[in-house]
Amino acid sequence: LKKKCDPVEEINDEIKQLLDEMLKTMYKAPGIGLAAPQIGISKRLIVMDVSPRPGLKRYQEENKEKEEIKPNPILMINPEITWVSKEKDTDEEGCLSIPGIMANVTRPSSCKVKYLNKNGESRKLHAEGLLARCIQHESDHINGVLFIDHLSKTKKDIILRKIKKQQKEKEETTQK
């Protein structure tokens, strides 16, 4: 997870299938974004869907009386953030790679990204709010950065200790 990923050279059936599998994995988790290195593949691929849906606590609270919105997946090949706003927002983030750990992270409130879609077509997107945060979070993954890297040294050290404790407890449970 701490390694910069390689660009996708050719969009073939294998890459398309990988994107589909990543999307299924993300929905099953449930999460709003997933990058290829999170499943052990060092390629510049990210998938995301910030639409409200069952299983996502954040949306269940915000959309109690609204009907479910249909999925709106975004699949990006070789994404590159080309601009970020000077305005920043702080919000709680978590990560499928670090389950159970949440922290407030400050990021630009909007961004522009260019990428290739699943058909190899060049696309540009101006994103704000949660989508902008998700794009930046997942783009960090393909550049070897975790959300905890945006925290102060003290907060990061506390989280790293929690992760080590979780791993130790998991190992002890497995050995029993």
Phi, psi and omega in degrees: 000346182260016183247139176290133184276157179278145176292154174280123182274326183219132177268099182243185181299325180297316179294316180298319179294320178300316178300318178297317179294320178298318180298315178300316179298316180297314180296321182292329188305312347274145178221178178248355179199154178207136177248149183308319181297340179290342176247021173083018181242120185273064178233153181276075181228134173221148174232150179202159174201109182261011179288145179299139178197161181302149177096338180264108184307315182305318183279329178298322180288318184281337188237038184305319185255359179271150176283158182298138177269142181295149178304147179222070184290146174237124180245127184236131175248129181052049180294146178219118177286123185256346181198144171228149181286157174285330178291140181235155176230149174246130179209161180285134177234151172226181183207136179299336180279344180229072186301141175081358181253125178232148177203152175283127181235135177262128180220162171304141184284342175215161180205165172240140181224141172245147185197173172255141175274183184298337179266006179082011180274138179287134181227153173231144182219132172258119184241147178229164173061224185298322179296317178299318179298316181296316178301315181293319180298312182290324176296323175304316181304316183284353176252014176076025182241137175254159182299331180291342177290346178270358183267165175295160181302318181298310180296320179296317179299320178298315180295318179298323176295319178299317180297315179298320179296316178299316180296318180296316179296322179295318178296318179296320178294321181293324182286340183283000000 
